[in-house]
Amino acid sequence: MNKLAYKIASLIKHTNPEETSSIEVMQYALNIILNTMVIFLGTLMLGWLLGNLNESIIFILCFSSLRFLSGGFHLKTATACNIVTILLCTLTPYLITLESNLVWIINSISLLIMFLFAPNPDKNAQIQPQWYPMLKKFSIILVSMNFFIGSAVIGLAFLAQSLTIIPWKRRIKS
């Protein structure tokens, strides 16, 4: 994906060298766009093949919306991220069904995690700390909405994303 992003960025730069950003900046942005497209299209295709397209779409939209607000753990490579995310978004709603009382429990767990740890942005994200309280508030509101909706798929998406913001590694004090 990185090579494709580089080729596209180089082509854009060659076409309009004066009014474009550096190749590196465009390559970085294109990498994000291309990987997002791979995840979304892969989720659509696998969801369709498994017969749970609607659930997969709901899962990926809810998972990614909460991830946008709350941040979370990143895998070491984009390929690993793509594969894990596609499988998570399609297999979770395919393999797991929940009774309504369990939806309340997973909503409560997700809400507690958001209260305790949101946001946990990526170290490369350039989010100013003054935005953290607002991101926490919106993360909490988003998770709380499923208490009214009562969707097992949304609850599972929020729980999966919530688990990615827990700082599992102990931090070394210097």
Residue pairs with C-beta under 8 A, 6 or more apart in sequence:
1 31
1 34
1 35
1 38
1 78
1 79
2 27
2 31
2 78
4 30
4 34
5 26
5 27
5 28
5 30
5 31
5 34
6 23
6 27
8 26
8 27
8 30
9 23
9 24
9 26
9 27
9 30
10 23
12 20
12 26
13 20
13 22
13 23
13 26
20 26
31 78
35 78
35 81
35 82
38 82
39 60
39 81
39 82
39 85
39 86
39 89
40 60
42 82
42 86
43 56
43 57
43 59
43 60
43 85
43 86
43 89
43 90
44 53
44 56
44 57
46 56
46 86
46 87
46 90
47 53
47 54
47 55
47 56
47 57
47 89
47 90
50 56
50 90
50 91
50 94
52 90
52 93
52 94
55 93
55 94
55 153
56 89
56 90
56 93
56 94
58 93
58 151
58 153
58 154
58 157
59 88
59 89
59 90
59 92
59 93
59 153
59 154
59 156
59 157
60 85
60 89
60 157
62 153
62 154
62 157
62 158
62 161
63 85
63 88
63 89
63 157
63 158
63 160
63 161
65 142
66 139
66 142
66 143
66 157
66 158
66 161
66 162
67 161
67 164
69 118
69 119
69 135
69 138
69 139
69 142
70 114
70 117
70 118
70 119
70 120
70 135
70 136
70 139
70 161
70 162
70 165
71 118
71 119
71 120
71 121
71 122
71 125
71 135
71 165
72 120
72 122
72 161
72 164
72 165
73 120
73 164
73 165
73 168
74 81
74 122
75 81
75 84
88 160
89 157
92 156
92 157
92 160
93 152
93 153
93 156
96 152
96 156
97 152
98 106
98 152
98 155
98 156
100 150
102 152
103 146
103 150
103 151
103 152
103 155
104 147
106 155
106 156
106 158
106 159
107 143
107 144
107 146
107 147
107 155
107 158
109 159
109 162
110 143
110 155
110 158
110 159
110 161
110 162
111 140
111 143
111 144
113 162
113 163
113 165
113 166
114 136
114 139
114 140
114 143
114 162
114 165
115 136
115 140
117 165
117 166
117 167
118 135
118 136
118 139
118 140
118 165
119 127
119 132
119 135
119 136
119 139
119 165
120 165
120 166
120 167
121 127
121 135
127 135
142 158
143 158
143 162
146 154
146 155
146 158
